[in-house]
Structures are given as C-alpha cells and as structure tokens.
C-alpha cells in the first residue's frame, strides 16, 4: 500500500484514543482543567455511566471569548510555552490535547466566562466539527457538557464496561481529587443521585470523612516526613495497622497533588507495614509527595497516570521512612489473638492531623477489628518487665501489673543490635574487630555485586576488605558483634541476605538488619536470669521496641482482663 497522510478527522480520532479511554478519562481531563483554573468548587454530573452525559462545571478563571475556539485546536495550551517549562511542569495539564480529543469523539458544548467579562461565550462541537457558538450569559467559570461519548466510534463504545462499572471509575477519580485538594469543594451526581460532597474547607480529615466515612477517617494516622538531602517531602494519612483492606485500591498516591499510579510507591508503602498486617491484606493511605518539578518526568504516559522519578531510590526510602515513623509512634504491643482468629488489636488514631499543606502542594465495607471495650491493651511502651522465665528456650516470659508478655529473644536481640549498628554508623564510630589473620573469602557473582554496591556501608558497619583476585576478597576486620562467629561465613551470609531482601527494601537498612539477624541470640539457646533482664532493659531503650528490623513483633501481650475472662473470673 502506498504511504499517504491521514485525513485530519481520522488523525483526530486516533489521537483521541490515547487521551480518552473511557468516561472517567473525560472527567479526569476536565476536572484537572478546573483545578488548574483555580476553581474553589467543582461539580461533576454523569448519566448512563458517563456515556450518555457528562457535565463538569467550576468557578475558576474561565477562558476569554477570543481564545475559546483556539482552546480546541491540537497542541493549544496556556500552561507552557518553552522546553524549560516542559522539564518542570507545575500544572496538571500541559499538552493541549484534552479538549480537542474529547470533542473529536462526542457532542460537546462549552460555556465560559472570565470574572472580568460582562458576558460569557458558548461553543459547540459534533464529532470534532464546530457547529455553533457565540455570546451567552453564564456565571464566571467554565461548564463543559459531553454527550453521546464514542457515538461516532461504536467499536470503541462496545469495549466499555457496564454503566455501574464506568460510574464507579468516575467516582474513584473524583474522590481521589477531593482528597488531594481539600480546599476545593467537589460534588458528584450519578444519574440524578448525589454520591459525594466534600466540604472544601481545607481540613483534610473532613475530606477523608466525606470519602471513606467516620470509622476509617478516625483510624488514619498523620504522616509527615522530609529527606534533607533532596528536599523531598511526604504528607498525608496512612491507616493504623488494624485498618486494612483486601486489595490495593485504597492506596492513593499524589505527586505534587497529581494523582498517579505507581508500583514502586505501592511497594514502599507495603514495606512500611512489613510485619504489621495479616497476610494478603493491604493498608489504606492517601499520601502526597512533594518533589521538585525538575526531578520528575510527567510526560511519560499517554494518560498522565504515571510519572518517572530522577532519584527513585530516594523517593522510595522517603515514603517508607515517613509512614513507618508514623506507625511506630502509634504502635501498641500486639495482643494475643482472640478466639476465632481475630487480628491483634491496635489502637485507632483519633487526633486531628494536618494533611497536604496549603502552601505546598470508598467504597466498600469497613473491616477494621474492634477490641472489646474492657480489653486492657497498652498503647505505649509497657511498664518495666519483670522476668519470670523462659519457654521452649525461645521466649522470655515477663509480667507487669497489666498482664503477661512473651518476648521473642531472637527478635528482641535483633532490634537491640540493629539500633546499636545504626547509631554507631551515624556517629562514624563503628565497632570493628581486626582479625589475627586475614580470611580469604570466595564470592559468587551475585555476592560480589552486592559487595561492590555496599562497599561504603560495609565499611561504616565495621567490615574491612581488600581485593584478592577477581572473585575473592581478603577479610581483615568484622563488626564487633560478629567477632565470635566464623568471619568468612558471616560475611557471605550477610551478602546473601542483602541480595535476597535488598530488592524491595532500603539497602542500608537491609545490611544493618542482616548483620543484626546473623549476630542475634538464636532460638533454642538457654539464657540466664541476668541475661534476660539485661536484654529487656536494652530493648526498652531502643526507638521501636515492639518490632524487629524485619517488622516481626518482638513481644505479645496477654492482658490481665483476658486471662481473668478465660479462667472464668469475669
């Protein structure tokens, strides 16, 4: 077949296919235009899943009459004009394709007025062709009505889901932006029924309340964090460990208040909850990452659902650390599981926290576990533990006035050693034990790669190594806590653990956790009374005595109330 230039109509329909996948795509582009226009109120109405009718109106800046027709030209935008602006996009829209693409596959009417204009302007398109327009009275702002979506593309329309499914996608999108912009009032009407109204008063927890309901909103913890080196900031809410769901759909991420989907961010959030959630359960969260625009590529996905990060590892660790810190600050000691397999009870958060700072940037049933009203679960560090004994040469039994504790001696010692290693590394004073004779260590290619990647961290924790051939090293010193072990085997074991876990967790933390795990007291080792008491004192002095570095609990609590109930005393 000969090469030829496509007709403008066919080219427009192909371009529209990249921008307009379904009704929710139309709503997304129009809502983002409203937010870019500074709207304080956005109203979305849909009928027939958005296929029959979509109406998005706002009270934003509007479009001057002389620019209305130009706004429907391909690659026409007021949001950027230079290459430099493209490399640091600060608006939600920027390509100038949305209105032209939507008009190409629908019957569209726009009315708009700037606050300064005495009257507004109306323009009408049918399948990409202008069929009318002129002056018209209307309030300040912009209203776009889209009817008969994909009416000229029946093949595209037949691939849409049911009206209920398409409506659910629109609902999901509007709720996400209601969370990201708590200062903007959102209203969503589906087939004449109001399904969402956010307060728009700038109070993020009230936006959460409107989206997820009171129980979930009250169970969310404030998240705040910043990476000093990069200036990356994290703000938002994450659910307490008791507030979990059966899928990832309640994990919401924004980058500079742009809603995105990111497997990496999902992984970072799940890693922050490592060891705190039941198997195959996922956290709730609404998190905004504030990242310098120059460190982002927002032009990497046709529908703008994804972004690229210049320093992906830093983004991962900033999010993970901020969420983990919030969880640790609120983390109680897990209680013993109740009859019937209920999850350990955790304390809900009830404070009123800030969300996305103004100057910066729900469906489903509630499944949170609720503890009995008379259950005595400690919310902070337990009081000083009195050692009673040891069970199965693995668990330390201790008591306090509020009940009994079982402490996993290996997990507890891991936490103690991990904190000591990190503290010494931060102080640049590693406890290094020189070897009387250097040990020759043979490394596999994978171990050699980990060693190369982690050379500085290994040195910071007390290892001293020298090259000794292509796949061997001379080991001259090890961290003091490994001095009693086989030094060569200890190094190999640590490298293997880092290779296994380092794919999903922050490398330096994995290295410290691996050294601590290899050095900690093993299950099955008898401990004296003095050793057990010393370990519990050291554990109490750590930053997070309730979990080991891998997220497993160090102790379980058996409340006096529950024991009395089980023995028939209550």
N, C-alpha and C positions, 0 to 999 in steps of 0.2 A: 504494500500500500504506500502511496506517496506521502511524504511529510507535508502537513499543512497546519496552519494556525487555527486553533479552536475559535468558534464563534464566541462573542462576548457573553451571550446568555449561557452557553454550556460551560465556559470557564468560570462564570459566577457560581453556577450550581456545584461544580467540583470544589471550588474554594469554600463554599458554604458547608460542604460535607466535613471539612476539617474543623470548623468552628461550631456548627450546630449539629450535634449528635442526637439530641432529644429535647423535649420541652425544658428540662432543667438547664440545658446549655443556654437557651434563650434567656431564662430568668437570671442565670449567673451573669451573663454579659450586661444585661440591663441594670441589675442591682449594683454591679461594680461601677457602671457609669454613674449611677445615682450617688454612690459613696464618693467617687472622685469629684462629683459636682458639689460636695459639701452638704448633702442632704441631712437634715435632722429627723426626717420622717420618711419612711419608705413603705408603700403599700403594694402588696402583690396579690392579685386575684387570678385564679385559674379555673377553667371548666373543662370537663372531659379529659382530665389528666394533663391539661395544657395544650392538647392538640386542637381542641375547638377554639379555645380563647385564653389568652394571657394578657393581663393588664398590669403594668408596673408604673406607679406614679410616685413622684418625690417633690420636695420643696427646695430643691437645690438651685444652682445658679442659672439653669436654663441655657438656651442657645440663642444667640442673636439671629433675627429673622434672615439677615443676608447670608448666614452661614448654615442654615438648616439643610438646604439641598446639598451643599458641599459635604456635610457630615455623612451622607450616604454614598459618597464616592469611595472606591477602594483605596486603602492606604492614606486616608484623610484623618488626621487627628490633631488635637490641640495639646497633646500631652508630652510630645517630644519632637525635636527637630534636628538634632545633631547626633553623631556617633557617640560622643561623650555621654549624652543623656541616655542613650540606649544601654550603655555599660553600667549605669547606676539608676535604673528605673525606680521611681518613688511612687508611682501610681499603680492602681490595679489594672487598668487598661493602658495600651500603648501602641497597638498595631494598626488601629484604624480600619479593622475588617469587620467588626461585630455588626454594625447597623446594615452595612451593605450585604453581608451574608444572610442575616435574618430576613431582610426584605426580599432576597432572591428566592426564598422558599416559603413565602407566606403572603397574606394580605395584611399590610401594616399601615397604621395611622399613628402619626406623632403630632402632639400639640405641645408647644413650649413657649415660655416667656421668661425673659430676664427680669429681675426686680426693677430695673430702671426703665423698662419699656412700658408704653401706655397700653399696648395690646400684644397679644401673642401671635403665633404663626402655626399653621397646620399644613402637613404634607402627607400624601397618601401614595402607597406603592402596591402594585399587584404583581407578584412573581418577578420582582426586580425592576418593573417599569413604573415610572411615575404616572399616576392617573389623576392627580388633583392636588390642590393646595391653595394657600392664601392666608390672609389675615383672619384671626379668630380670637375672640375673647376667652381668656383662661387664667387661672391663678399662676403666680410665679412658680417656676419649676418645670418639670417635664413629665409627660404621660405618654407611654408607648403602648398601643394595643396591637396584638398579634393574633390573627385569626387563621383558621384552616392551615395549620402548620404542615408542611410537606404535601399540600394539596396538589401541587404540580409534580410531585415525586412519589407516586403511590408505591413504588418498590421500596423506597426508604420508609414510608409510613408503616408498611406491614411488618417491619422488623422491630417496631416499638412494642413494649410490654403492655400489660393491661392498664386501664386508666388508674386503678388503685396503685399500681407499682410506679407509674410515672408521677403521680401526685406525691407519693412517698419520697421520691427523689427530689422533687421541688421542696417539700417540707424539710428534708435533711439540709439542703443548701441554705434555705432562709434561716434555719435555726443556727447553723454554723456562723453566719454573719451577724446574727443577733448576739452571739457570744463574743465575737471579735470586736464589735462596735457597740458597747453598752450605752454610749451617749446618743445613739440613733434609735428611734422608735420604729420597730418593724411590726407590720401587721400582715398576716397571711390568711386569705379566704379561699377555701376549696369548695367549689360547687355551691356557693352561697353560704357556707358554714365557716365561721371564724375558728381557726385551729391554732393560731398563735398570735399573741400580742405581747411584745416585750415592752418594759417600762420606758426605756430610753432616757433614764435619769442619771446615767453614768455610774451606777452601782452594779458592779459585775455579778455579785452574788444574787441580786434580784433578777438579772438576766438568766443566770443558771436556774433560778427558781421557776421562771417562766418556761424554760425549755425542758427541764428534767423533773420538776416537781420538788416539794419541800424535803422529802427524805433524802434524796440524792444530793440536793443542793447543800443541806446541812452536813452531809458526810464528806464534803470536799475540803481538802487542806490547801492552804495558800502555798504557792511555790514562788520563790524569789531566788535568783542566782545571777552571778556575773563572772565572766572569765576576764581577769585583769589584763592579761597579755593581749587578747584580741578585742576586748570591749564587747564581746557577745553577751547578751542579757537574756534571761529567761523569766517570764512572769505568767502567772495563771493559777489554775487549780488542778489538783490531782486527787483522786478518791482515796479515802482511807482503805487499808487492805481488806476490810470487811465489805467494801462496796465494789464488787466485781461483777462482770458480765460474761455471757457465753461466747461473745465474738468481739472483734476489734472495732466495731462500728461506733463505739462510744469514746474512742481515742481521737481527739481533734487537735490538729496542729495548724498554727499560723506562723508565717514568716513575715515580719513587718506588717502583720494583720492581713496578710494574703492567705486564704485557706488553701492548703496544699495536701497532697497525699505523698507519704514518704515511708518506704520500708525501713530505711535507716533510722528515722525518728521513732517509728513504732518499736523497733528493736531496742533503741536506747531507753525508751520508757519501760518496756518489759524487763530490761536488765535492772532498772532501778527497783523493781518489785521482786527481784530474784529471791526466792525463798520465802516470800510473804503471801503468795496466792496459791490456792489449790490448783491441781493440775488441770490444764486446758481451760482456765479461767483468765479473763483479761481485765485490766484496770479501766476506770473511767478517768478522763482527763480533758482539759481544754487549756492548751499551752501556747503562748506566743513567744517566738524567738525574735529578738531584736538584733539584727545583724547589719553591719554597714553595707550599703547598697552595692558598693564595689566588690564585695566578697560573694555576690550572688549572680547567677545567670537565670533570669526569669523567662528567658526566651527559648527554652529547650523543649517545650512540649506544645503541640498544636492547640490544646485546650487550656493551657496555662495551669494544669493541675500539679505539675511538678516543677521543682527548681533544682539547680546544681549549686553546691557549696564549694567555695575555693578551699576551705580547710574542713573537710568532712569530719575528720577525727576530733577536732576541737569542738565542733557543733555537737557531736555525739557525747563527748565527755561533759560538756557544759550542761546539757539537758539531763543526763543521767545523774550527775552530782547534785544538781538543784532539787530534783524530785526525791532522790534518796535522802538528802538532808531533811526535807520536809517530813518524810516518812519516819526517819529516825527520831526527829524531835517529838513526834506524836506517838511513837511506838510503845505500846504497853508490852508486858511479858505475855506471850500466848498462854491461854488457859488450856487445861486438858480438854480433849474433845468430849462433847456431851454424847449421851446415848443416842444412837441413830446417825452418828457420823457428822454432826453439825460442825462447821468450821470453828476454829478458835475465835473467841470473841475479842474484838478490838474496839477501842474507844472511838466514837464518832467525833468529828470536829464540829464545833458549834460556834466558833468565832466568826466575826465579820471581817474578811480579809480584803485587801486591795487586789485588783486584777490587772488588766493591762493599763499601765499608767497613762493618764490623759495626754501628757506631753509627748509620749512615745507612741511609739507605736501602741426523739425522746419518747424517743418512743420506747415501748417495752415495759414490762412489769418490773418493779423494784425487787431485787433479790438479796438485799443485804441481810446478814444474820443479826438478829436482835437478842441480846443476852437477857436472861430473867432479871426482873427489877431488883431482886435481893442478892444477885450474884456479886461477890466482892472481888472484882478484878483490878489489880493495881494498875494505875495509869502512868506512873513514872517509875523511876528506879525502885526496886524493892528495898525494904529496910535491911540492915546488916543481917546476913545469913549466918545462922548457927549450924555448923556441920554436925550431922547425925551419923553419917556413914557412907558406904559405897555399895552400889548394887551392880552385880554382874561385872565388876572391875571396869565399869564404863561410865556409870552415872553417879554423881555425888548427890547424896540426899541431904537437904538442909531445911531448916524450919524458921518461920518468923511468926509473929502474932496473927498474921492474916492467913496462915496456911503453910503448905509444904511446897518445896521446889525440888525439881530434878534438874541437875546441871550436867550437860554432856561435857565430860572432861576434855575430850579432844577439841570440840568446837570452841569451848571457853579458852583453852590454851592458844588455839589459833588466833582468836581475837586479840589476846594479850600480846602475842608475838608480832602480829601484823601491825598493831599500833606502835610497838617499840621500833620496828623496822622503818615505818614511815616517818616517825618522829626523828630518828637518827639520820635518815636520808635528807629530810628537810633542813636539819641543823648541820648537814655536811660533816657529820662525825660518825661514820659507820663503824660498827664494832667488827673489825676484821681480824681473823686469826691466821697468821702465817703458818704454813706447813713446814715441818722439819725438812722434808724432801718434796720437790715438786712432783705432781702426779700427771702422767700423760693420759689425756682423755681423747678417745676416738669418738668422732661425731658423725651422725648421718647428715645428708644434705639438708634435711629439714631442720635439724638441731643447729647446724652451722649457720643457717639463715636467721633463726631466732637469735642466736648469739650475736650475730652481726647487727641485727636490728636493735638489740637491747644492750649493746656494749656499755653505754654510759650508765644505764640503770643498774646493770650488774655491778659495775664499779661502785656506784653510790650505795649499794647494799653490802659491800664488803668483799666481793669476788676480785681476785687479781689473776689475769690470764695473759698468756703470751702465745703468739702464733708458733706452731711447731710442725710445719708441713701443711699440705693442702687441706686435710680433713682432721687434723689433730691439734690440740692445744695443750700448753703446759699450765696446770692449775697451781698457783703459788700461795693463794690465800682464799679463805671462805668466810662467810659471815660467822660471827662467834657462836650463834645458836646452832650452827651445823658442825661445830668442831668435833662433836662426839660421834658423828656419822662417818660413813665411808665417803670421803670428799668427792671423788670422781663420780660415784654413783649418784650422790646428792645433786651434783651439777646436771647430770644427764636427766634425772627425774624432774628437776625444776624446768629445764628446757622443754621436756615433753609436755609438762602440764601447761606451760605458757603457749606452746604450739596448739594444744587442744582447745584451751579456753580463750586464747587471745584473739581468736577470730571474731568474737562477739563482745568482748569486754575491754575496758581500757587497759592497754598493755602494762603500764607501770603498776597498776593495782593488781593485775593478774600475777606479775612477777613477785610482788611482795606477798600476795596471798599464797602463791605456790611455795615460796620459801617457808612461810609460817606453817603451812599444812605439812610439809615434809619434816619440820622440826618439832611439831607439837606432840604432846603425850598421846600415845596410842590407846585405843580401846583395848581393854584386857590387861592393862598394867595396874597392879595394886599401888595405891597411894597411901601415905601415912596421914594421920590427922593433921600434922603441921603442914604437909604439902597441900592438902585440900584447902585448909584455911588460907594459906598464902595465895593460892590460885584464885580463890573467890575475892580476896582483897584486891588483887591485881586486876581482876575482871571488873570490879566495881569502879576502878579508876579509869577505865577506858571510855572513849567517846560514845561507843554504842555497845553496851554490854549484852544486849538482847540477841544479837545475831553474830555469826562468824563472818569472815570476809567473803564467803561464798553465798551468804544470805540465809543459811540454815539457822534455826533458833539455837541459842546456847542453853536455854532453860525453859522449862514448862512449870506452870503454876497450878497447884491443886488448892483451891480456896477452902478455907475452913467451913464456909457455908455449904459448899457442895459435899464435902466429906460428911458433915453432920446430916445432910439430907440422905446420902447414900446409906448411912448407918441407922437411919430411922430416928435420929434425934430431932428432926424438924418435920 
